[in-house]
Structure formats: structure tokens, C-alpha cells
Amino acid sequence: MPAPVRPILPWWAAVPVAALAGVVYDLAFPAVGVWPLAFLAIAGALVTLVGRSIGGSLLVGFVFGMAFYLVHVEWTSRYLGPVPWLALSGLEAVFVAGGAVLITLAYRWVPRAWPSRWVRLVWLPAIVAGLWIVRETVVGTFPYGGFPWARAAVSQSESPFAEVVSWVGSTGLGFVMVWIAAMGLEWVRQARWRDIRGLVPIAVVTVVAVLLPAWPTAGAGDLRVASVQGNGPAGYFDDRSAGDVLQSQLDATEPILDEPGVDVLLWPEGSVDENVSPGTPGARRLDDVVDRMGAPLIMNVVTARDDEFFNTSMLWTSDGPTQSYDKRHPVPFGEYIPDRDFYMMLAPDLIGLVQRGYTPGTKPPVFDLGDTIAGLAICFDVIYDDVIWDAARDGAEVYLLQTNNADFRGTDENLQQLAFARLRAIETGRSVVNLSTVGTSQVIDPAGRTIDGLPADAPGAMVTDVALRTGLTPSVVLGAWVPSVISLLALGALVAAGVFARRRDRDAGVRDREGAPGDVA
């Protein structure tokens, strides 16, 4: 029977190592974006979990999660102070702690269930990677629709591993990353430095992931997109009057109104802040823009229907608004307050700031532009797989993404969101125009390369010919099957390891008793 797994680090060393790993993990994400640090940080987090007790794994898992999220989502404190920041970081750290317990059990049970060197070197890391994905999947769906902001894959948006997402999505890339890091840790733990064979599985997975080309999609021509970043007072607490944001968009659009051959004009989320009902001055201003540009306008405005409010994008043509899409995933505690009465008791001043709640939309996330189908996502919609997959399945040939980062000026939030947009381009094999009210805005080609852009905190406009693509990548076709299968297999393997480990321990105990000397009469 294998000896019990002992901790690599005593608890007094594991806690600071977990905290350091959390901070290093953040450095792999934008704005710093040193992507190899993600693998080092994951390995560091796993080191602290080997041989731990349940309580110990909860502690070091929470410390790792808290250290990471406190740095990673510091932008949530930009206007509302420390309470939302600490609450979000603490909640996500609790989920990380729960996932840490599962990983600790894997390190405890798998070597006892299947005492093979190759199981430890290959399959134990695969189970650990699957359990990491279980935690990411739960965080991305619960509570209130989840917050899949800090997936491991997002750290690789500009790394050689990024093209994996076209095959198995962000979930699959995250699994590969943790698998590589965990195999490296096991090779070090086995301490057979002269046995090069132990490096073969790590090298094979790494080389395949790096050299695997993105799934090819078929070219379908070009779309000439004019996109305008108004840099107006679009923040929640900005000093403004009704129509100020719209005016900033109009001013920034003026220099490109004579550009020839534009197929569509794109404005960002929150770009229209006055009434645009038929016959109003606001509607007439939009009519004038469309007439002068000679192309339809995709803009964004708050709409009300049946006593419900929606964050709505509209396709505005010479006939007025002809199509609309309502944001699928309004942000809890930002765009609506779930369980308002309960949270009012905890933080009435903060909850009281959000007076109007947006209702989730149900419409397909696409606009028919005539010869082209455009996929849509409004701000944080981009981090949710269902919106992106549905658009591609509905025929999207390009993605026109609208966002408003005005509440997070001067933070990493915008660049973190751009990393999602870049991965979405590779994942779907489509061009992406990611347009912000205040920047940074970028046009990204299907390979994830930036081909045009506007800096933050400045008005500007781009007129860009973007490639259209058709065909579905394996990631879009497989969709939710990837996280579901990985999670179910990992949990199933963990349960099986627990059962077999207990059975082996029981059988070994029986053999020990049978082999003991009998009593002498």
C-alpha cells in the first residue's frame, strides 16, 4: 500500500506561497499579460494542496483565490469603494477554496487507488485539471448567472496556446494549461531527473497544443465597418445632461461621414442617451446620420416595454429602427439587483444607487445587414459562451461588439475584456470589432491579430475592411459538451479513486492481519 501523501509544504509556508501564486496568476492576465506566469502560478497553487487536510486545503485555496481576485478585479472599487470589491473577491475565493478541496482529495486518493508511476504522471494531473475546470464552470454559472471573468484561458489570448480555443473553447484550453502544469509538478515530485521518459507526456501535450492550427473557416468577402468611439460622459457618475453622450458620438462621427463604401456604422453601448421614439429630435438626429453616411447604424439605448427595462442595441436604417437585440446577461448589482430586499438590509446605500433593473433579453444575438449577418454582444455578454455560440450558429459572419467602460477608466478592466474578444475571434474564426465608448477599441482579425484600434480616453473613428467568414469551428459545434464532459469525467474519476483507494486500504489491512503471528497457547 502506498505511503500516505505528505504535504510538500508545511502550512506556515503554504499560506504565503498560495498568496504569492495568486498575485503571480494575475500578472499573466492583461494589462501585464506575461502569459507563461499562468503555468507557474497554477503549479504554485497545486503545490500548496498536495497532502493537505480538508481544512488546510480550504485555507490555502481561499488565500490563493482571495490574493488573485483582490488584484484582478480591483477595478470594481473604482467608484463604489471597497464593499463590492471585497464581496466579489471573497465570494469567488470561496469557490476557489471548494475546488481546492476536490484537488486535495485527488492527490490523496488517486495514488492509493492506482499505484502506478504513469497514473501519477499523466492521469492524476488530468483529473486535477478536470477538477480545476469544475470550479471554473461553477463560478461561470452560479450565482445569478455566474461570473466567468477570470478563466485560465483568458491569460493566453496572445500566447502560442490561443488557437486551441477554436477546437475546444476556453474551457478546453484551461484544461490543457492545468494539465501541463500539474504534469510538470508530478515530474518534479517523482524526482527522477535522469529519466527523460517522464518528460515525454508533458512535451507531447505542450507541442500539440502549441502547433495545433486554428480550425479554418471559409472566406466570404469583406465588410466595411465605420466604428466611432465618442469618449463622452458615459459613466454612471459622470456629470452630464440628457443627450451629451449622443452629441459626443455625433461629433466623433462627423469626420468620417463622407467616407465612401461604408456598409455599416457602429456605435458603442450607451451611445444614445435621449428619447429616440418616432418623431422626436433624437430620432431625427439618427435619421440624419444614416442619410449622410449612406449606411445603417447599430447603436445602443435603454428601452422600456411592459414596465420592464432593457439594454437594447438597434439597427437604425432610413426607415428607422428595424431590428433590435436586448442584452442577454445584465450584470447583477450593476444593471439590476437580485433579491433586492435582502441586500438592502446589508448595504442600503449601495443598493439604493441602482434604481432601475434591466431584464435579460431573449432575442437572437444577430442583425441581418442584407448581404451579411452580424453577431452581437453587449459589454459583459462577451464573457458568456451561449451568446457567442448562438450568434455563430445563427449565421454570424462577423462580430460587432459594443461596450461601455467609462465606469472603469484607468483600470485593467477594458484590456481584460479585450482579451475575451480576441479569444472569441480565434474561437469562432470570425473578425471582431470591439467598440467602447471611451476605449480601448480594437478591430481583431479571425487569427486574433489587432488590425485597427483607438486609444483610451480620446474620441476617434475607424473605417476598416473586416474579413467575413462562414463555417463553424469544433468549439462552436461542441459547445457546452466540452465543459460538461470534462467536469463529469473528472468528478467520476475522483469518486472512483475514492472507492478504489478505500477498497485497497481495506484489503491491505486484511492482509496485514492475516500475516501477523498467531497467539501462542
N, C-alpha and C positions, 0 to 999 in steps of 0.2 A: 504493500500500500504506500503511495507517495506520501512523503512527509507533509504536514500542514504548511500552507503557503504563509511565509512570514513577510511582514511589511518591509519594503525596500527602505523606507524612511521612517524614523520614529515620528510620533505625532507632532512633537515640537518643531521638527524640521519640515514635515509635510504641509503644515498650515502656511508658512511663508512661501514655500515652493508653489503651492496652489495659487496663492495671491499673485506671485510673480508670473506664473503661467497665464493667469487671466489678463494681466496687463500686456504681456507679450502677444497674446492672441489678438488683442485689439490692434496692435501695431501691424498686423497682417492685412487689416482692412483699410479702405480709404479713410482719412486722407493720407496717412503714411504709406500704406499699401506695400509693405515688404512681404510679399506672399509666402516665401519659404518659412517665415516665422510661424505660420499657422501649423505646420507639421511639428516644429519644435515645441510649440505651446501645447498641442494635443498630447504629444508624448509626455511632456511635463505633467499635465493633468492626470494622465494614466498612471504615471509613477507613484503619485500620491495615493492611489486607490488600491494598489496591489497589497493583499494581506490585511486590509483594514477590517475592523469590526463594522457592524451596521451603523452604529453611532458615529464612528470615526469617518466612515465614507460620507455620511450626511454632512459632517462638519467640513471636511476638505472640499466636498463638492459644492457646498454653499459658498465657501470662501472663493473658490475659483470662479463661480458664476457671478458673485457679487463684484469681485475685482474687475471682471471683464465688462459687465453691463454698466457699472458706475462710470467707466471711461467711455464705453461705446455709445451710450445713449445720453451722454451729458447734455446734449442739445435739448432734451426735454425740459431742462430747467431754465431755458433761455428767458422766458417771460413769466412763468408761473412759479418760479422758485424751486426749492428742494423737494417739496412734498411729492409731486408727480414723478420726479426723477427717482427718488428713493423708493417709492411704492412700486414703480415698474421694475426697477433693478432688483428689488427684494423678491417680487413675485417670480421673475424669470430665474433668479438664483435658487428658489425653492424647487423649481422644475429641474434645474441642473443637479441639485442635490439628490432628487429622486432618481434621476438617471444614473448618478454615481453609485447608488446602492446596487442597481442592476449590474453594472460593470464590475463592482467588487465581488458580487456573487459569481459572476462568470469566472473571474480569476480564482475564486475559491473552489468552484465545483468542476470546471471542465478538466483540469489536470487530474483530478481524482477519478472522474468518470471515464476518461480515455487517456491513460498514462502513456502517451506516445510523444516523442520529441516533435514529430511533424504536426501533430494536432496542436501542440503548444505554439509552434512556429507559424502555422498558417490558419488553422481553423479557429483557434481561440481568438486571434486578432480579428477574424471575420465576424465572429459572434459579438465581440466588443464593438466593432464598427456598426453592426446592425443595431445594437442597443443604444449607441450614440444617436442613430437615426430615429429610433423610437422616441427618444426625448425631443429631438428636433420636430418630429411630426406632431407630438402632443402640444408643444409650445406653439406650433403654427396653426392649431385649430381650437385651442381652449385657453382661457375662457373668452367669451364674446367674439368668436371667430378667430382668436389667436393672434400672435404677433411674430410671423416668420421672418423677422428682420435680420437676425444675426446668424443665418445658416453658414456652416463652414465653407460652402461652395462660393459664397459671395467674396471671400478673400482671394479667390483665384480668377477674378474677372479679367485680369490682364496677364495671367500666367500661362505656361505651356499646357496646363491641365484643362484649360477652359473649354476646349472643344468636346470634352466628354459629355457636356450637358446636352448636346444635340442627340445623344444616344439614350441617356438615362436621366436627364434633367439634373437640377441642383441637388436633389436627394441622392441620386446615384453618384454624383461627383463627391459629395460629402462622405458617402460610404467608402469610396476609394481612398480618399485622403486619410481617414481614420484607420483604415485597414493597413495602409503603408506605414503610418506612424506606429501602430500597435505591433506590426511585424518587426519593425526596427527595434522597438523596445524588447521584444521577446528574444531577438538575436543577441542583444547585449546581455540580457538576463541569463541566457544559457552559457555565455562566456566561453564559447568555443571559437576563439578568434581565428584559429588557423583553418577552421572548417569553412571553406568558401561556399560549400554547398548550401549553407544556411542563408546565404545572401541571394541565392537564385530566385526564390519566390518573390522577394522584395524587388529585385531587379526586373523580373518579368512583369509584375503588375505596374511598376513605375514606367518602364519603357513602353508598354502597350498603351497606358493612359496618356503619355506624352505624345506618342507618334500617331495615335488614332486620329484620323482626319475627321472634321465635322461632316455630318451627313449632307450630301449635296442636294440642294433644291434647284428647281429649274428657273432660268431667267424668263421674265415676262415683260420686258421693256423697262421704261423709266417713268417716274412721276416727278414733275417739277413742283416742289413744295416751297412756298414762302412762309417762313415762321418768324414770329415777332415777339420779342421779349421787351415789354414796356417798362419794366423796373418802376412801376407805380407803387403807391402806398397800399399794398395788398395784404399787409399783415393784420392780424386780429386786433392789435392795439395801436396800429398806425393812426396818426391824426389825419382824417380825410373827410370829405363830403361825398355824397352820392354822385357818381359819375366821374370821380377823379381817376379811378383805375382805368375806366373805359377811355378817358381822354389820353392817358399815358400810352395806351395801346394804339390809339389813332395817331398820335404824334410820332410814335416809332414806326408806324406802318407807312406814313406819308412818303418817305424817300424811295420806297420800292413800288409805289402804285403804278408806275409806268413800266415796270419790268415785263418784258414780253413772254408769252408762252406759259404763264403760271397756271397750274392745274388746280391747286387748292391753296388757300390761305389759312394758316393755323395760328390760333391764339391760345394762351395757356389757361390753366384752371383759374377761376375767379377773375377772368379778364373783363367781364361785363358786370358792372355794379349799379345798374339802374334798370328801371322798368323798360322791357322791350316788347310789350304787348302790341298787337297791330294798331297802327295809327299814332303811337307815342313818338316823342322826339328820339328816344333811344333806338326804336325800330328804324326810323328814317336814317339815322346815322349809319346803322349797319347796312341798310339798303344802298346807301351812297358808296360805302367801301366796296361792296360786292360789285356794283356797277362800274366803278373806276378800275378795280383790279381785273374785272372780267373773269372772275373765278369764284367759286363758292367759298364760304368762310366757315371754319369749325371754331366755335367759341364756347365759353362756359359761363353759366349763370345759375343762380338759385331759382328754382321753380316751386310753385305750390299747387297741389291738386288734392281735392277732397280732404282738406285740413292736414295734409302731410307735405313736408318739405323734402326736396331732392336736390342733390348736387348734380346738375344736368349739363351735358355737352349737347350742342345743337349744330346741325348742318344748315347754315343760312344761305339761301340762294336768292335769285332775283324774284322768286315767289315767296320769300320769307322763310321761316323755319320749316324744313321738310322732313327732317329725321332728328331723333334725339336718343341719347343714351344717359341713363342715370347711374351714378357711381354704385358699384356692387357692394363695396366694403367700406362704409363710413367708419371713421376712426372713433372707437369708444373713448369717452371722456374728452374728445376733441370736437367731434361733429355730432355726437349725441351722448346722453348719459344713460347707461343701462342701470336698472334698479335704482332710479334717482332717489327715492325716499330713503333707502338705506344709506347711500353715500352722502346725502345731505346731512345726516346725523354725524358723519365723520369729519367732513370738510365743507361746511355750508358756504364759506366764502368762495372757495374754488369752484364748487359745483354750480353755484349761482351765476358764475360768469357765462356758462353755456345755457342760454335761454331757449335756443331753437335746436331741435334734434332732426337730423336727416334720416330718412327712411331708405333702406337698401333698395337698389334698383333690380329689376328682373329682365330688362330688355337685352337682346344680343349685343355684345360689345363690338359692333361693326357699323360702318357707314358705307352705303353704296354711292360711290362718286361717279357713276356712269360706266366708265371703262375699267374702274379699279375698285376693289373692296379694301377699305382701310380698317385695321384693327385699332381698338381704343382701350385706354386705361387711364383713369383719373387719379393722379397722385399715388397714394399707397395701394391702389388697385394692382400696381405693377408687382408687388411682392407676393400676390396670391396667384397660385398656379391656375386656378379654374378660369380666371378672366382671360389669361393669355392663351391657354389651350382652346377655350371656346372660340375665341376670335379666329385662330388658325383653322379650326375645324369648320367655321362658318365662311371660309374662303378668303381671309385677310391675306393680302399680298405685301403689305407694309404696315407698320405700327406707327400711329401718331399719338404720342403720349403727352398728356397735359398735367402740369403740376404747379403748385404754389408753395415755394419755400421761403416766403417772406418772413414767417414767424421764426425762422432758424438762420437768419443772416449771420455770417461769420462763424458758422459751426461746420462740422463734418457731415451733417445730415444730407445735404444735397449731393455730395460726392458719393456717399454710401448708396443713395438711391440710384445714381447714375451707374454704379456697379451692377445693380439689378438689371437696369435697362440694357447694359452691354451683354450680360449673360442671356437675357431674353432674345437679343438679336441672334446670338450663336445657337441658342436652344431651338429656335423656330426656323432659322435660316432666312430671316427677314431683315430688311433695313428698319431702323428705329429712329424716329425723330422725337427726342425727349426735350420738351419745351417748358421752361419755368417762367414765372412772372418776373423773377429777379435774378435768375441764373444759378448755377452754370447751366446753359443749354447746349445740347450736342446733337449732331446727326451721326448715327453709327451704322456702318455697313453690315451686311449679313455675316461677315467674318469677325465682327466685334471691334473693328477699327474706327476711330473717330475721323470723319471726313470733313466736318464743318463744326463750328462752335461759336458761342458767345460767352464772354467772361461774366462773372457775377457782378452784381451791383452797377450795371450800366445798361441803358436802353440800346437796342440794336435789332437788326433784322438779317435773316439769311434767306437766300434763294438758292436752293440746292436740288440738283437732279439726283434722285434716290432710286436705287435699283428695286424693281418689283420681282417677287419670287412666288412660285407656286410649288405645291407638293408638301407633304407632311413629314417631319422628322420622326424617328422612332420615339423620341421623348414625348412628342405630342400624341402619337398613336397610343403609346403605352399609358400615358397619363398617370392616374392615381394608382395604377397597378404597381408601379415601382416602389413607392413608399409602403404600400400595403404588404407586398410580398416580402420586402426586406424586414419590415417590422414583425410580421408573423413568423418568418423563419427564425429570426433572432430570438424572439420570445419562446418559440417552440424548442429551439436548441438549448436555451437556458433551463427550461423546465426539465427537458430530457437529461441534461447534465446533472441537475439536482437529484433526479430519481436514480440515475445510474451511480452517482457518487455515493448516495446513501446505501444503495444495494451493495456496492463494493466494500464500503466500510463495514457493513453488517457481516458480509461473507468473510472478510479478513478477521473480524472479531471471533467468528465461529472457528476458523482455522487456528487462531491463537489459543482458544480454549481447548480444542481437540489435541493440539500439540503439546500442551502443558503436562508435566509429570503427574501421574495419578497419586492418590493418597496411599501411604504405606500402612497396612493394617498392623 
